[in-house]
Amino acid sequence: MNIQLTVNGTRHDLDVEARRTLADALRDDLGLTGTHLGCEHGVCGACTVLIDGGPVRACLMLAVQADGSSITTVEGMAGDDGSLHPLQEAFSTHHGLQCGFCTPGMLMSALDLLHREERPCRARIREELSGNICRCTGYAGIVDAVEAAAAEMAVETGPA
């Protein structure tokens, strides 16, 4: 099937099998390997991407279901000049990653949260990220990172 996806601002025309997952299309057809495959059952959250602004488990969605959609992957977070997004910087600064396997999904889920809520409390951050499994960090550094990024992003955008 022929589909069109806009991924990280670039339009792509793909010919995919009807049964191909979005995760496989992103990783194998477009070379965007930041979308990780963990459980392939939608439980771990490692494959989370933003589709038309909302979080989706790319392992559970067929590529044909995303036809015509705008998709943001972890590769799309960086600035045009390659600079890291404040959330990515905060994950590094606050030790919100260790092995890095869950990091792309955590970043996408956290980015979605920060698009919806300017300054979420720690409990809210934990709640929003509860669908993403991390086996290394104990989550404290991740929550610290999201909280710090929210504060920095609020300062950058200024008062509404």
Rosetta blueprint (number, residue, H / E / L):
1 M L
2 N E
3 I E
4 Q E
5 L E
6 T E
7 V E
8 N L
9 G L
10 T E
11 R E
12 H E
13 D E
14 L E
15 D E
16 V L
17 E L
18 A L
19 R L
20 R L
21 T E
22 L H
23 A H
24 D H
25 A H
26 L H
27 R H
28 D H
29 D H
30 L L
31 G L
32 L L
33 T L
34 G L
35 T L
36 H L
37 L L
38 G L
39 C L
40 E L
41 H L
42 G L
43 V L
44 C L
45 G L
46 A L
47 C L
48 T E
49 V E
50 L E
51 I E
52 D L
53 G L
54 G E
55 P E
56 V E
57 R E
58 A L
59 C L
60 L L
61 M L
62 L E
63 A H
64 V H
65 Q H
66 A H
67 D L
68 G L
69 S L
70 S E
71 I E
72 T E
73 T L
74 V H
75 E H
76 G H
77 M L
78 A L
79 G L
80 D L
81 D L
82 G L
83 S L
84 L L
85 H L
86 P H
87 L H
88 Q H
89 E H
90 A H
91 F H
92 S H
93 T H
94 H L
95 H L
96 G L
97 L L
98 Q L
99 C L
100 G L
101 F L
102 C L
103 T H
104 P H
105 G H
106 M H
107 L H
108 M H
109 S H
110 A H
111 L H
112 D H
113 L H
114 L H
115 H H
116 R H
117 E L
118 E L
119 R L
120 P L
121 C L
122 R H
123 A H
124 R H
125 I H
126 R H
127 E H
128 E H
129 L H
130 S L
131 G L
132 N L
133 I L
134 C L
135 R L
136 C L
137 T L
138 G L
139 Y L
140 A H
141 G H
142 I H
143 V H
144 D H
145 A H
146 V H
147 E H
148 A H
149 A H
150 A H
151 A H
152 E H
153 M H
154 A H
155 V H
156 E H
157 T H
158 G L
159 P L
160 A L
